[in-house]
Amino acid sequence: MMQGLGHGWGMGFGWIIGIIILLVILWLAFRTFRPGDTNQTSPAQKSPFDILKERYAKGEIDKEEFDQRKKDLEE
């Protein structure tokens, strides 16, 4: 008698779990392969001046080196 009750609950909610798993997979696929995601700029799309500014901002180069390299880029 109890066996039928347990079996009924499993069958009743099994499809809901399947739909949830499917939605999670679709959501992950959408986030991973979203076309037109412009928030992340690849290094190939950055200009040399942008890279120079980033290096200066990070403290990798000092002002003197920044100014010299900026001048070299402008030529």
C-alpha positions in Angstrom: 0.0 0.0 0.0 2.8 2.5 0.9 4.7 1.4 -2.2 2.1 2.9 -4.5 2.2 6.3 -2.8 6.0 6.6 -3.1 5.9 5.6 -6.7 3.2 8.2 -7.5 5.3 11.0 -6.1 8.3 10.0 -8.1 6.4 9.9 -11.3 4.6 13.1 -10.6 7.7 15.3 -10.1 10.1 13.5 -12.4 9.1 15.6 -15.4 9.6 18.8 -13.4 13.2 17.9 -12.6 13.8 17.0 -16.3 12.5 20.5 -17.3 14.6 22.2 -14.8 17.7 20.4 -16.0 16.9 21.2 -19.6 16.4 24.9 -18.7 19.7 25.0 -16.9 21.5 23.5 -19.9 19.9 26.0 -22.3 20.7 28.9 -20.0 24.4 27.8 -19.8 24.6 27.4 -23.6 23.1 30.8 -24.1 25.5 32.5 -21.7 28.5 30.7 -23.2 27.7 31.1 -26.9 25.9 34.5 -26.9 26.6 36.4 -30.1 27.3 40.1 -29.9 28.7 39.9 -26.4 30.7 43.2 -26.5 31.5 43.4 -22.8 34.7 41.4 -23.1 37.2 42.8 -25.5 39.8 40.3 -26.8 43.4 41.4 -26.9 43.3 41.4 -30.7 40.7 44.2 -30.7 42.7 46.5 -28.5 44.8 49.2 -30.0 48.4 49.6 -29.1 47.6 52.8 -27.3 44.9 51.0 -25.2 47.4 48.4 -24.2 49.9 51.1 -23.3 47.3 52.9 -21.1 46.5 49.7 -19.3 50.2 49.0 -18.6 50.6 52.5 -17.2 47.4 52.2 -15.1 48.7 48.9 -13.7 52.0 50.4 -12.7 54.0 48.3 -15.1 55.6 51.3 -16.6 56.3 54.8 -15.3 55.2 58.2 -16.7 58.5 58.8 -18.5 58.3 55.4 -20.3 54.6 56.0 -21.0 55.2 59.4 -22.6 58.1 58.0 -24.7 56.1 55.1 -26.0 53.1 57.3 -26.6 55.3 59.6 -28.7 56.6 56.6 -30.6 53.1 55.4 -31.3 52.0 58.8 -32.6 54.8 58.9 -35.2 
